[in-house]
Amino acid sequence: MLEDLKEEEIVNKVGGRFKLSTLIQKRLVQLNRGSRPLVDNPSQNKMEVVLQEILQDKIFLSEAGELAVVEHDEGDLLDMDSLEL
């Protein structure tokens, strides 16, 4: 799991280490508040869940720096920060 963070693939996918840490932090807050994982067969380790969501292109940071998710049904973007949990 932590080996994924050392790979340049995930850093480049997000746009840099700062953006990666911001994305991880924002998503961990949501998961800790009760949001459901966006990946199949989620791990009990929330950090692993977040990394898998990033690697599977389920979540990303918008241009405004907000957490967003790609809705798989229509390909639309959803601003996760605006949702009430």
N, C-alpha and C positions, 0 to 999 in steps of 0.2 A: 504494500500500500504506500508507504512512505517513499519507496523506490520510484513510484510514479511521479512524485514531486521533483525528483532529481532529473527526470527526463526532460529534454528540451521540447519534446512534442507538446506536452501539456502547457508549458510556459508559452510557447509560440501560439498555440491554439487560442489562448486567452488574451495574449497581447503583452505579456511581460509578468515578471514576478509580483509587482505591486498589485496589478489587476487580479492576478491569480489569488493572492492572499485576501483581497477585498471580496472576491466572489465566494471563496470558501467561507469566510467569516459571515457574510450575509446569509448564505444558505444554511450554515450550521445554526444560526439564530432561528431561522424558520423551522428547521427540523426539531430543534429543542422546544419550540412552541407548539409542536403538534402537526406540522405539515407532513403530508405523506410523501414517501420517496417516489421519484419518477422513473426508477429502474425496476426491472423484473428481478425477483429473488434478492431483495435488499439485504445487506449485511446488518448485523446488530451494531457494528461500528459506524457511527454517523459520518466520520471522516471518509471512510471507504465509500459510503453511499454518495457523498458529494463528488468525490473523484470520479466515480463511475458516471455520474450525471454529466460531468464536464466532458469526459472522454467520449461519451455517447451523444454529444451535442444536444443534450436536453436543456442545459442552462448556459447563460452567458451574461456578461455585463452589457447593458445598452450604452449608447453613446453618452447618455446622461449619467452613467455610472450606477444605474439601478439594475437589480437582478431581474432577468427576464427569462422566460422559458418558451420553447417552441412547442406549440400545440401540434401533436402528431396527426390529428384528424384533418386539419385544414392548412397546416403550415403557418398559421398565424402566430404572432408574438403576443405574449401575455406578460404584463408588468407585475411581477410577483410582490413587489414592495407595496403596491396599492391594495392588495387583498387583505381583508380582515381575517385573522386567524382565530 
